[in-house]
Amino acid sequence: MNFADNLKKIRAEKGLKREDLAQKVDTSAAIIGRYERGERTPSIEIAKNLATALGISLDYLVGDTSVLVKDTKMLYRLEILQKIEQGERERILYVFDTLLRAAQNSSTQQKLA
């Protein structure tokens, strides 16, 4: 999906009218409509403000990632992880991956039972 489609979809999912979103980013509903139809592209600053107003990452809004992290605690953990020294980060991710695989296997086993 592209920016215009993502913006329209996410705004609708959040139950916001164009007017509501426009007010949050200090623009007009008509401009939001132009963004959603792909007639106009916002500046980086406006796109960032739109993402913030929608409670999503800019990467998700512009389509650079398909993962929407809704859990702010998870985002906080990822930010901390980025600041940790590379070797320690790799050890943490190894343990994390091991736990994820175990949980995934457990979930699969339960579905098969």
N, C-alpha and C positions, 0 to 999 in steps of 0.2 A: 504494500500500500504506500501511497505517497502522502506528503504533508497534508494536502487538502482533504483527502479521504480520511486520514487519521484524525484530523481536527474535528471534522463533522461527526465521525463515529464516536469519538471519546466525549465530545460535548453532549451528544445525545445520551450516551450511557450514563453520564453524570446527572442527567435530567436538567441540564441548563439550557435556557433559551439563549439565542444570540445576544440579546440585550443584556442578560445576566453576565455572560462572559465578557462582553464589550466593556461593561462597567468595571469589571475586575482589572482589566488591562488598560483602562482609560482610552478607549477608542469607541467607535460606533458599531452598531449592529450591522450596518451596511458593509463596513470594512470586513467584519468577521465573515459575512456572506461571501464577499469577494475572495477571501482566503480559502473558504470552503469549496468554492467553485473553481479554484485554481486560476482565477483571473488576476490575482495579485499575490505577491510573495512578501511576507513580512521581513523586516530587518531581523538580524540575529537577536537583538535586544527584545523586540516585540515577541518573537518566537519563544524566547526564554521566559518572558512574562506569561505567555499563554500556557506554556508547560507548567509553570509554577501555579497558575490559577487553576489548572486542571488537576494538579497533584500528581503529575507524571514527570518522567525525565524528558529532557529535550531530545535525546537519542531516540526514545520511543516515539515521540511526536513526529519526528522527521523520517522515521522508518529505518533508522540505522540498527535497531535491535527489535526483535520480536518479543522480548521479555519485558513484561511490565511488573516492576517490583512495587507492590502496593504496601508492603509491610515496611514502615519507616524504621523499625528496629533492625530489619535486615539490611537496609541501606546504610544505617549507622555502622553495622558490623563490617560491611564491605569497605566503608571509608577507613575504618581502623585497620583492617587487613592490608589495605594499600600502603599504609605508613610503616608496616612492620618490615624488618630486614628480610631480604629475599630468601635466605636459607630457612629461617624460622617460618616464613610464610609458606614455603613448600611443605614443611613438616605439618603445619596446621591443615593445609589443603589435602594432604595425604590422609590424615585422620578423618577429615570431613568427607572425603570421597569414599573411604571405607565405610563410614556410618551410613552414607547415602545408599551405597550398594546393598548393605544389609537391610536397610529399611525397604528398599525397592524389592529385594528378594522376598522379604516377609510379606509385603503387600501382594506380590504375585502369588505366593503360596496360599494366602488366604482366599484369593479369587478362584484358585483352582480347587480348593477344598469343598 
